[in-house]
Amino acid sequence: MKLFLIFFAVSLSAAEHLSPVEMKIVQTVDATAAESNALLEKIVNINSGTFNTAGVRAVGEVLRPEFEKLGFQVRWIPMDDVHRAGHLVAERKGTQGKRVMLIGHMDTVFEPSSPFQKWTMKTATVASGPGTSDMKGGLMVILFALKAMQAAGTLDGANITVFLTGDEENAGEPLTISRRDFIATGKASEAAIEFEGGSRSDGRDFATIARRSASLWTLKTTGVEGHSAGIFTERAGSGAIYEISRILAAFESQLKEPDLTYNTGVIVGGSNVAFDAAKNSGTAIGKPNIIASTAYASGDIRTVTDEQLQRVREKMKQIVAKHLPRTGAEITFEDKYPSMAATEGNKALLKVLNGLNLDLNMEAMEPLPPAKRGAGDVSFVAPYVDSISGFGSLGGGAHAPGETIDLSRQPVQTKRAALFIYRLTR
């Protein structure tokens, strides 16, 4: 009884600040929570690893009629040219409020070969399964927020595009194809909301208005192969492995600034080396008494702005150019996910969000530090449209067997999303 009274008091407090239409939205979310969880279990049990294109399409086929019942025009954009399943796009055309883009993805990191395949209940409110919180739970937040809006009669007149990619975890190459339609939708929108997992720490929820980029680098060094007795002499020089070691040590000591990380994921070196940059794998043969002739390393860079990325890359080039005796080195870069800067427009969306948090009798949400969230699809449209992320599910263990979702928080996340979309599209 005590818990009921606390909940009832909170509900009454929130009701004082919500319109009758908004209260209808909130009540519908509560009434459809079990339906949301059941549909979530269904799509979690469909393997949709990025490279399982049939599985990704199967998830899309489950979701298609759900959006169609809400009056959305639904289409599938094939991505055969980049060896990916494709994207599901659902649109409602309207004339009131902002043009809003809702962003999610249907794929997971768990391919059919993974032993982690099925939904299980760990406790009364915590479920485990592949993609539960990253981000099939977020797909349910999108869908049931829109269902609640429809029940309250607030979808009519709204201009909303739901764009669900099929390859967020490993985008098809080239990006000019795999993100072509996605970026075009962003450019035609006035607000973008991404439903990647929510963030909570020390009892507080956080919103994402900035995300770091993710790009790759590959380093190759060369040296003069010869007898190890001559190492460091004027004739033999230092060899490829010492040169690559110098460079990596300099990266660690000289590339230090806020929100920047850089990682070395693989390194190979010796007198007979094969390296595949696309697969980040290689083999090397060498002997203790032979100076290494070749070495490779590769890794990533994560920055919070494009300006920071370009500055860091230039510094890396300068470090690489300072060769040890009789060695050579070159570094190449590959763009992947761009950064999402904390623009004034993004801050304005957070202000709207915190207005409804107040009306729901919930604490204001501070911006999540960019270093605490990885790259995501929203960054592709962030240069063109005010953007915010972190509206999805709360859970843990993403990208690892045992990934979980907190089902008790699904209604909270869904109410937030529904009221936020409603207020933007009024």
DRENGU-224414 format. One line per 8 residues: number of its first residue (from 1); for each residue x, y, z of C-alpha. Coordinates in pm, whole numbers. Layout:
N
NUM	X Y Z | ...
This chain:
426
1	0 0 0 | 284 241 81 | 438 193 -266 | 99 251 -427 | 48 574 -235 | 390 702 -338 | 319 619 -704 | -27 777 -682
9	117 1095 -530 | 376 1122 -803 | 107 1066 -1068 | -111 1339 -921 | 183 1576 -903 | 266 1511 -1266 | -98 1544 -1367 | -102 1902 -1238
17	145 1999 -1511 | 25 1782 -1800 | -263 1860 -2034 | -550 1608 -2062 | -404 1495 -2397 | -63 1439 -2239 | -221 1247 -1951 | -387 1022 -2208
25	-43 956 -2361 | 103 868 -2022 | -187 638 -1933 | -165 458 -2268 | 205 387 -2218 | 128 221 -1884 | -158 24 -2035 | 53 -114 -2321
33	367 -203 -2124 | 301 -577 -2133 | 233 -565 -2508 | 562 -378 -2559 | 757 -639 -2361 | 598 -926 -2554 | 688 -773 -2891 | 1039 -700 -2765
41	1085 -1066 -2671 | 969 -1166 -3019 | 1224 -954 -3206 | 1507 -1032 -2962 | 1455 -1399 -3049 | 1514 -1318 -3417 | 1887 -1318 -3480 | 1968 -994 -3658
49	2346 -975 -3649 | 2458 -714 -3900 | 2581 -975 -4148 | 2271 -1192 -4109 | 2083 -993 -4371 | 1785 -1230 -4372 | 1748 -1186 -3995 | 1764 -807 -4015
57	1496 -813 -4285 | 1285 -1044 -4066 | 1290 -787 -3784 | 1184 -525 -4037 | 893 -743 -4148 | 771 -769 -3789 | 786 -392 -3744 | 642 -289 -4082
65	274 -367 -4006 | 302 -204 -3664 | 393 129 -3824 | 139 84 -4101 | -138 45 -3841 | -35 388 -3712 | -89 544 -4052 | 275 553 -4160
73	380 494 -4519 | 649 228 -4490 | 923 141 -4739 | 1234 -76 -4738 | 1556 64 -4884 | 1774 -228 -5003 | 2147 -205 -4943 | 2264 -496 -5158
81	2532 -274 -5314 | 2713 -256 -4979 | 2632 -615 -4872 | 2387 -514 -4600 | 2019 -588 -4542 | 1881 -239 -4588 | 1682 21 -4394 | 1319 48 -4282
89	1165 394 -4326 | 819 490 -4197 | 677 836 -4274 | 377 1044 -4175 | 339 1373 -4356 | 194 1669 -4168 | 208 2045 -4146 | 223 2122 -3776
97	526 2161 -3552 | 877 2049 -3635 | 972 1786 -3891 | 1104 1513 -3661 | 1335 1221 -3745 | 1335 921 -3509 | 1652 711 -3537 | 1710 348 -3447
105	1876 32 -3578 | 1757 -326 -3621 | 2093 -505 -3623 | 2299 -634 -3331 | 2660 -743 -3286 | 2553 -1104 -3226 | 2579 -1311 -3545 | 2423 -1660 -3584
113	2753 -1814 -3469 | 2722 -1649 -3126 | 2612 -1874 -2839 | 2404 -1581 -2706 | 2074 -1605 -2896 | 1760 -1608 -2682 | 1551 -1398 -2444 | 1552 -1504 -2080
121	1411 -1340 -1768 | 1681 -1291 -1505 | 1451 -1136 -1245 | 1093 -1010 -1242 | 1202 -688 -1414 | 1534 -767 -1585 | 1556 -960 -1913 | 1865 -1080 -2097
129	1904 -1132 -2469 | 2099 -1020 -2777 | 2018 -658 -2855 | 1779 -612 -2563 | 1915 -269 -2471 | 2126 -208 -2785 | 1883 -140 -2924 | 1572 -348 -2974
137	1437 -207 -2650 | 1480 136 -2807 | 1274 23 -3106 | 990 -55 -2864 | 1025 290 -2709 | 979 446 -3055 | 686 225 -3153 | 491 246 -2828
145	551 619 -2790 | 385 658 -3130 | 105 419 -3029 | 39 635 -2723 | 32 946 -2938 | -217 781 -3173 | -443 682 -2882 | -446 1047 -2774
153	-517 1166 -3129 | -188 1354 -3159 | -34 1180 -3460 | -268 1357 -3700 | -89 1654 -3852 | 251 1551 -3719 | 544 1527 -3960 | 749 1227 -3844
161	998 999 -4019 | 1117 684 -3843 | 1447 569 -3993 | 1574 229 -3876 | 1909 129 -4022 | 2011 -232 -4072 | 2385 -187 -4026 | 2456 53 -3740
169	2695 -188 -3572 | 2902 -223 -3892 | 2803 25 -4160 | 2828 -85 -4522 | 3102 62 -4739 | 3106 306 -4900 | 2921 530 -4656 | 2815 746 -4949
177	2572 465 -5031 | 2488 313 -4693 | 2413 652 -4531 | 2290 837 -4844 | 1915 818 -4770 | 1971 854 -4397 | 2156 1184 -4439 | 1898 1309 -4690
185	1624 1248 -4433 | 1824 1435 -4170 | 1869 1733 -4399 | 1492 1746 -4453 | 1420 1737 -4077 | 1424 1999 -3803 | 1494 1772 -3506 | 1655 1427 -3482
193	1603 1194 -3185 | 1817 882 -3150 | 1694 589 -2943 | 2025 432 -2843 | 2035 322 -2479 | 1961 567 -2202 | 2232 665 -1954 | 2194 654 -1578
201	2452 701 -1303 | 2426 755 -928 | 2048 756 -951 | 2034 1024 -1222 | 1946 1010 -1590 | 2160 1182 -1853 | 2089 1300 -2207 | 2330 1292 -2500
209	2380 1613 -2696 | 2737 1533 -2808 | 2897 1211 -2932 | 3251 1136 -3034 | 3359 1032 -3380 | 3520 700 -3469 | 3783 687 -3742 | 4067 449 -3822
217	4441 479 -3876 | 4697 236 -4024 | 5071 271 -3972 | 5349 103 -4169 | 5720 128 -4087 | 6023 -3 -4274 | 6384 -71 -4191 | 6698 -222 -4339
225	6693 -597 -4297 | 7026 -740 -4182 | 7223 -916 -3910 | 7121 -815 -3560 | 7486 -752 -3467 | 7465 -433 -3670 | 7153 -290 -3505 | 7176 85 -3433
233	7489 130 -3645 | 7504 391 -3919 | 7488 118 -4182 | 7194 -83 -4040 | 6992 175 -3853 | 6720 94 -3600 | 6484 -139 -3787 | 6110 -129 -3842
241	6000 -251 -3500 | 6193 13 -3308 | 6054 277 -3544 | 5695 169 -3490 | 5758 148 -3115 | 5893 505 -3117 | 5584 631 -3294 | 5335 454 -3068
249	5518 573 -2755 | 5510 929 -2889 | 5136 901 -2955 | 5084 801 -2593 | 5296 1083 -2449 | 5210 1368 -2686 | 4844 1324 -2781 | 4671 1438 -2466
257	4362 1660 -2466 | 4004 1647 -2335 | 3761 1397 -2491 | 4033 1240 -2709 | 4116 870 -2716 | 4326 671 -2960 | 4384 299 -2949 | 4623 51 -3108
265	4427 -264 -3181 | 4684 -480 -3362 | 5057 -477 -3435 | 5277 -714 -3638 | 5643 -688 -3737 | 5936 -892 -3862 | 6133 -979 -4174 | 5840 -1133 -4363
273	5508 -962 -4289 | 5159 -986 -4439 | 4894 -743 -4315 | 4528 -699 -4413 | 4412 -355 -4296 | 4048 -427 -4385 | 4041 -727 -4152 | 4287 -589 -3894
281	4487 -909 -3910 | 4835 -1010 -4015 | 5117 -1261 -3988 | 5488 -1209 -3931 | 5800 -1422 -3946 | 6126 -1312 -3792 | 6435 -1430 -3607 | 6612 -1294 -3301
289	6927 -1233 -3510 | 6756 -1050 -3801 | 6669 -679 -3798 | 6301 -638 -3879 | 6229 -490 -4220 | 5855 -421 -4185 | 5597 -350 -3916 | 5229 -259 -3917
297	4986 -128 -3656 | 4629 -6 -3673 | 4376 147 -3437 | 4110 412 -3397 | 4071 777 -3299 | 3770 925 -3119 | 3716 1301 -3104 | 3431 1531 -3010
305	3462 1770 -3307 | 3588 1751 -3663 | 3836 2029 -3586 | 3983 1818 -3306 | 4006 1516 -3537 | 4196 1709 -3803 | 4430 1862 -3544 | 4508 1522 -3392
313	4569 1365 -3732 | 4813 1643 -3820 | 5001 1588 -3495 | 5018 1214 -3565 | 5164 1285 -3911 | 5431 1507 -3754 | 5527 1233 -3507 | 5546 974 -3784
321	5771 1196 -3996 | 6056 1203 -3737 | 6224 879 -3837 | 6488 682 -3652 | 6810 619 -3854 | 6755 430 -4181 | 6384 374 -4124 | 6071 496 -4296
329	5708 532 -4188 | 5372 632 -4329 | 5028 665 -4176 | 4689 660 -4347 | 4344 748 -4214 | 3992 629 -4286 | 3675 814 -4190 | 3399 613 -4023
337	3150 780 -3788 | 3165 1161 -3765 | 3138 1348 -3437 | 2827 1515 -3296 | 2913 1851 -3144 | 2716 2006 -2857 | 2551 2278 -3067 | 2314 2546 -2942
345	2034 2366 -3125 | 2110 2044 -2938 | 2110 2235 -2609 | 1771 2383 -2701 | 1629 2030 -2746 | 1762 1938 -2402 | 1583 2242 -2260 | 1254 2116 -2406
353	1326 1771 -2264 | 1393 1909 -1919 | 1071 2107 -1934 | 873 1786 -1967 | 1092 1616 -1706 | 981 1887 -1467 | 617 1834 -1566 | 660 1460 -1502
361	799 1543 -1156 | 1140 1407 -1259 | 1488 1554 -1219 | 1647 1759 -1494 | 1890 1565 -1712 | 2248 1686 -1747 | 2443 1628 -2071 | 2632 1300 -2072
369	3008 1356 -2114 | 3091 1262 -2477 | 3367 1023 -2368 | 3105 803 -2200 | 2921 715 -2522 | 3047 559 -2842 | 2978 664 -3199 | 2630 630 -3348
377	2416 693 -3653 | 2284 1028 -3530 | 2628 1177 -3591 | 2575 1147 -3967 | 2285 1394 -3953 | 2399 1608 -3657 | 2579 1862 -3881 | 2246 1937 -4054
385	1978 1914 -3784 | 1936 1975 -3411 | 1995 1634 -3252 | 1969 1450 -2923 | 2033 1087 -2825 | 1994 843 -2536 | 1615 800 -2549 | 1631 422 -2558
393	1629 150 -2295 | 1828 121 -1977 | 2032 -194 -1937 | 2382 -330 -1914 | 2646 -542 -2083 | 2587 -416 -2436 | 2794 -595 -2706 | 2863 -890 -2475
401	2687 -1217 -2395 | 2451 -1156 -2106 | 2333 -813 -2226 | 2031 -700 -2019 | 1741 -458 -2019 | 1560 -307 -1722 | 1195 -358 -1814 | 1077 -150 -1518
409	1223 158 -1689 | 1067 99 -2030 | 745 290 -1947 | 946 586 -1815 | 1159 605 -2127 | 851 565 -2348 | 657 841 -2172 | 951 1078 -2206
417	983 1000 -2573 | 613 1030 -2648 | 573 1364 -2472 | 894 1496 -2628 | 780 1404 -2980 | 434 1543 -2908 | 566 1879 -2788 | 800 1910 -3085
425	521 1832 -3332 | 243 2040 -3175
